[in-house]
Amino acid sequence: MNTKSILLAAALASLPAGAAIAHHSYAAFDMTRSVVINGVVSEVQYANPHAWLFIDRRLASGEVETWAIEAGGPNILMRQGWRKNTVKVGDRVSALIHPGRNPMIKAGSLTALRISGGPTIGTWE
């Protein structure tokens, strides 16, 4: 199992049982806070029920941390102008997210995405 699969599994496992049953719950995310994650896209999963982006962010120490970012479903994203090939591996991006409640898990819910030299998807607050 690779690091990204482990991050995704950890993010999903952090959901309370009730939230897992109620598919659209954002209980795992702190919806009162917004943070910006700058980095390079290392993987895109553009699939139902939700698209996922994995963003590698280089820390001041030189270490790289990977963030698992949950976006809307493809149907919702397409209405915002996002197509399957809009975000590609290697793109430099800034993601505005609601971070996960568990600070040990680098995960978040996407609010908006700025692609370097490309479009902004979503509403940047």
Secondary structure, 3 states (H helix, E strand, C coil): CCHHHHHHHHHHHCCCHHHHHCCCCCCCECCCCCEEEEEEEEEEECCCCCCEEEEEEECCCCCEEEEEEECCCHHHHHHCCCCCCCCCCCCEEEEEEEEECCCCCCEEEEEEEEECCCCEEECCC
